[in-house]
């Protein structure tokens, strides 16, 4: 592992994050700021999955259960070769 004393260039000097105030190396700060931007965009996204109402989720779950039940019933109707359907 390289000695920390080797990292003395201007890119490795410490700078504060303007959003959260955390201290980061200048070369790592742009990636950290991108994370803040991505998190802010996801929070403000209209119609995101987290913004759906509980009634919507209840309807989705009911539809999923019915689809699974119908598929199970269809599998029972189609019997493997050589067997009679029950």
C-alpha positions in Angstrom: 0.0 0.0 0.0 1.3 3.5 -0.8 2.1 5.9 1.9 -0.4 8.7 2.5 2.4 11.2 2.4 2.7 10.6 -1.4 -0.8 12.2 -1.9 0.2 15.8 -1.6 -1.0 17.2 -4.9 -3.7 19.9 -5.1 -6.3 17.3 -6.1 -5.9 15.5 -2.7 -6.3 18.6 -0.5 -9.4 18.5 1.6 -12.5 20.6 0.8 -15.9 20.7 2.5 -19.1 19.5 0.7 -21.4 22.5 0.2 -24.5 20.3 0.7 -23.7 18.3 3.8 -20.5 19.9 5.1 -18.5 16.7 5.1 -14.8 16.9 4.3 -13.6 15.2 1.1 -10.6 15.2 -1.1 -11.1 17.5 -4.0 -10.7 14.6 -6.5 -13.6 12.7 -4.7 -15.9 15.7 -4.2 -17.5 15.6 -7.7 -18.7 12.0 -7.2 -20.0 12.9 -3.7 -21.9 15.8 -5.2 -23.4 13.6 -7.9 -24.8 11.3 -5.2 -26.6 14.4 -3.6 -28.0 15.3 -7.0 -29.2 11.8 -7.7 -30.9 11.5 -4.3 -32.6 14.9 -4.7 -33.9 13.9 -8.2 -35.3 10.6 -6.8 -37.1 12.4 -4.0 -38.6 15.0 -6.2 -39.7 12.6 -9.0 -43.5 12.7 -9.4 -45.3 9.4 -9.8 -42.4 7.4 -8.3 -43.1 4.1 -6.8 -42.8 5.5 -3.3 -45.4 8.2 -4.1 -48.2 5.8 -4.9 -51.1 5.6 -2.5 -51.8 2.6 -0.3 -55.0 2.0 -2.3 -53.0 1.6 -5.5 -50.7 -0.9 -3.8 -53.7 -2.9 -2.5 -55.1 -3.0 -6.0 -51.8 -4.1 -7.4 -51.4 -6.9 -4.9 -54.9 -8.1 -5.5 -54.3 -8.2 -9.3 -51.1 -10.1 -8.7 -52.8 -12.7 -6.5 -55.5 -13.2 -9.0 -53.0 -13.6 -11.9 -51.0 -16.2 -9.9 -54.2 -18.0 -8.9 -55.4 -18.1 -12.6 -52.0 -19.4 -13.7 -52.0 -22.1 -11.1 -55.5 -23.2 -12.2 -54.4 -23.3 -15.9 -51.5 -25.5 -15.0 -53.8 -27.9 -13.3 -56.0 -28.1 -16.4 -53.1 -29.0 -18.7 -52.0 -32.5 -17.6 -48.6 -34.0 -18.6 -48.5 -36.5 -21.4 -50.0 -39.8 -20.5 -52.1 -38.5 -17.6 -55.7 -37.5 -17.5 -56.6 -34.0 -16.2 -58.1 -33.9 -12.8 
